[in-house]
Amino acid sequence: MSGCTGNSSPLVPMAGAYFPFWLICVAAGVVGAVLVRVLFVRLGIDEGLPLRLLVYCAVAAIIGFALAIFVFGR
């Protein structure tokens, strides 16, 4: 259980409670994918996308993974 001690703890204190960092990354990825979709619709790119669901899931994953690496260092 040494992975949950000290600075290597996977929890982030927020609003008086501790949340796993991956939960924050998932939420940020979903919000980011929604914002990217709004941008794509305004630019007219959304109509030309094949497999839209796969594209937006990939965008959410990229945002979540990037946040995990660059902000939380994991």
N, C-alpha and C positions, 0 to 999 in steps of 0.2 A: 504494500500500500504506500510505498514511498513516492509514487507518482502524484499523490494528492497533498503533498506537504510543501510548505514554503512557497517559493515563486513559481513552481511548476504546477500549481493548482489550476485545473481547467475551469474554475468558477470565476465569475465576474460579479462584484457587488453592485447592485442597482436597486434603488428605491427600498433599501433596507432588507433586501433578500439577495440570495446568491443564485445566479443563473449560469448554466453551462455556456461557455463561449460559442459553441457550435449552434446553439439555439439563436443567439444574436446574429450569427452569420447567415443562418437560413432566413430569418426575418428580413435582414438587409438585402439578401439576394432576391427574395420575392418582391419587395418594394422596388428594388432597382430594375427588375424585369418588367414590372408594370410601367415604370417611368420610361424605359426604353421602348416599350410597345406604344405608349402615347407619342413619343418622339417619332417612331417609325410611321404611325398613322398620319401624323401631321406632314411628314415629308413624302408620303405616298409610297413608301417602301413596303409597307405591310401587305399590300395586295399582291405583290410579286414574290413573296416568300413561299417556298415550298415547305411543307411540314412545319407549319407555324408553331405548333405545340412543342415540337422538338427544339426548335430554334430558341423559343423563350425559356424553356427548361435549361438549355445550355447557357443562356445568358445569366439566368439566376445562379447556376452552379459556378460560373466564372466569377461573378461578383462575390458570392459567398466564399469561395476558395481564396480569392485575392484578399478579401478582408481578413480571413483567418491567417494568411501568411504575413501580410504587411502590418496589420494592427496588433494581432495577438502573437505573432511569431511561431505559429504551430502548423 
